[in-house]
């Protein structure tokens, strides 16, 4: 005689009722949760280390939230039941945190894990992927960062890292590319015509002006071709220009909500492939053009975050307009 344990493994827990959305279950991810953004692009090299870079689709910028929940056994059962109920193919509304950094997004849970810590102390970790977010089509506010869409106003107090929108160029003409019309405040001030985004003493910028932590290190590979003659010597040849291009990896530790949101919005606005100007803070005195294809944000504690970004240099040094 045998006991039948046949049932559909789509659901490993029975008798648990859950809400249709995770936000309605009153669970908040703990500090230490993180999110990784990645731009999915196609690129190919040409002469002199120039390259072409093309996003694969309107959904080329994706995000994976790796979140953790501390709860008791009943809570762990509810979370496990909820994630399994979505079957990996049904989208769910997801609010990453309660600090207002991100908007409510729609994503898919590809896996979850339960850590049995001790009696009535469980840790539930989940990977939630956002891969249906046409960020560049949502030009006025983006898909991820919870930042208000505001225009520049005179006689107003602005703080460093505020973000505003204006479609005017310094010569008074209109900039038709809406994605390029966001400005980032470089210092606290009261606004006037002189320090407006297009003013003579502007305190606003479109560049990546965020200075990283002290201790940043960069490695420069000087790219020379080599002919290695057997049992003899090596001959080195310079056959290309731009032999000393290099990428930068920056870490920003302990930054507050205000700076984080400005940086996240800047990077999201670039979509993982759009170029921008950046002046390396020390040693190098010639500006460069970079793009950022991936970045990672980790919650440390209240109003404190760590952001890691990887900047890749475009040796052509041109920022295309209209893209």
Secondary structure, 3 states (H helix, E strand, C coil): CCCCCCCCCCCCCCCCCCCCCHHHHCCCCCCCCEEEEEECEEEEECHHHCEEEEECCCCCEEEEEEEEEEECHHHHHHHHHHHHHCCCCCCEEEECCCCCCECEEEEEEEEEEEEEEECCEEEEEEEEEECCCCHHHCCCCCCCECCCCCECCCCCEECCCCEEECCECCCCCECCCHHHCEEEECCCEECCCCCCCCCCCCCEECCCCCCCCCCCCCCCCCCCEEEECCCCCEEEECCCCCCCCCCEEEEEEEECHHHHHHHHHHHHHHCCCCCEEECCCCCCCCCEEEEEEEEEEEEEECCEEEEEEEEEECCCCCCCCCC
